[in-house]
Amino acid sequence: MGSQWRLGTEINRWKIVEAPLSKVANAEKMLPRDYITADGYGITAKARTYLAPLIRGETPPPYRDGLPQYVRLRNVPVPKKLGTPFDI
């Protein structure tokens, strides 16, 4: 599976690398402890440096008459493909 690997702290410096699906699927990546303040309610300067390029540049939704215009889904059902039921 392709994965994006960031090179340094600049937002536009990255490369595509191969990531084995068995290593990344259904996996949770935890923040390092030194990214969280001692009281557990904030982030450190190190965390801000890491996260800033990931959250910079918010794109607001388009507005009409002062209200945001969101996509309206049609919610059309698709035909079933499985012939037999299965348990999860």
Backbone torsions as a table, in degrees:
resi	resn	phi	psi	omega
1	MET	NA	141.0	177.4
2	GLY	-76.9	144.9	-179.9
3	SER	-141.4	151.0	179.0
4	GLN	-96.7	128.1	-179.7
5	TRP	-115.1	119.2	-177.2
6	ARG	-81.1	134.7	179.7
7	LEU	-103.4	95.9	-179.1
8	GLY	83.6	-162.6	-174.4
9	THR	-99.0	-4.2	178.5
10	GLU	-77.7	140.1	-174.6
11	ILE	-66.8	-32.4	-174.4
12	ASN	-96.6	18.7	179.4
13	ARG	-115.8	100.9	-179.0
14	TRP	-155.8	167.6	174.9
15	LYS	-143.5	159.2	177.6
16	ILE	-91.2	129.0	179.0
17	VAL	-127.3	165.0	177.4
18	GLU	-89.1	132.4	177.3
19	ALA	-124.7	119.6	178.7
20	PRO	-59.0	128.4	-178.2
21	LEU	-57.2	-34.2	179.7
22	SER	-64.6	-19.5	-179.7
23	LYS	-92.7	-24.9	-173.5
24	VAL	-111.8	-22.3	-179.0
25	ALA	-71.8	137.2	178.7
26	ASN	55.2	33.0	179.4
27	ALA	-112.9	145.9	179.2
28	GLU	-111.1	127.2	178.8
29	LYS	-100.3	119.1	-178.8
30	MET	-90.5	149.0	174.2
31	LEU	-71.7	143.2	174.7
32	PRO	-60.7	147.0	-177.3
33	ARG	-58.4	-33.4	-178.5
34	ASP	-76.3	4.6	173.4
35	TYR	-91.4	-15.0	-177.1
36	ILE	-107.1	136.0	179.4
37	THR	-65.7	163.5	-176.0
38	ALA	-59.5	-34.2	-179.6
39	ASP	-79.2	-9.0	176.9
40	GLY	82.5	4.9	-175.4
41	TYR	-112.3	2.7	-177.9
42	GLY	-143.9	-178.9	177.0
43	ILE	-116.3	154.3	179.9
44	THR	-87.4	173.3	177.4
45	ALA	-62.5	-34.9	178.5
46	LYS	-63.5	-41.0	177.9
47	ALA	-66.7	-41.1	-180.0
48	ARG	-62.5	-40.2	177.9
49	THR	-61.7	-41.4	-179.9
50	TYR	-70.8	-43.2	-172.4
51	LEU	-83.1	-26.6	-174.1
52	ALA	-52.7	-48.5	-179.9
53	PRO	-65.5	-22.8	-178.4
54	LEU	-79.1	-25.2	-174.7
55	ILE	-114.2	-1.3	-179.1
56	ARG	-71.9	143.4	172.7
57	GLY	84.6	50.2	179.0
58	GLU	-63.2	137.4	176.6
59	THR	-105.6	110.5	-179.9
60	PRO	-72.0	155.6	178.6
61	PRO	-71.0	158.4	175.2
62	PRO	-69.0	148.4	-178.1
63	TYR	-116.5	148.7	171.8
64	ARG	-137.6	123.7	-178.7
65	ASP	53.9	38.2	175.8
66	GLY	82.9	-0.7	-179.8
67	LEU	-116.3	142.6	179.2
68	PRO	-67.7	140.5	178.4
69	GLN	-99.6	108.5	179.4
70	TYR	-103.2	161.8	178.4
71	VAL	-67.2	137.3	175.5
72	ARG	-106.1	118.9	-179.3
73	LEU	-83.4	146.3	179.2
74	ARG	-84.5	-21.5	179.6
75	ASN	53.4	49.2	179.1
76	VAL	-86.1	123.7	179.7
77	PRO	-68.0	150.5	177.7
78	VAL	-105.5	154.2	-179.7
79	PRO	-67.6	147.1	177.5
80	LYS	-67.7	144.3	179.2
81	LYS	-110.8	-23.9	-178.0
82	LEU	-86.8	136.2	-179.0
83	GLY	-82.2	-26.2	-177.3
84	THR	-126.0	148.2	177.1
85	PRO	-72.4	159.6	177.6
86	PHE	-142.8	155.1	179.2
87	ASP	-98.4	145.1	176.9
88	ILE	-105.7	NA	NA
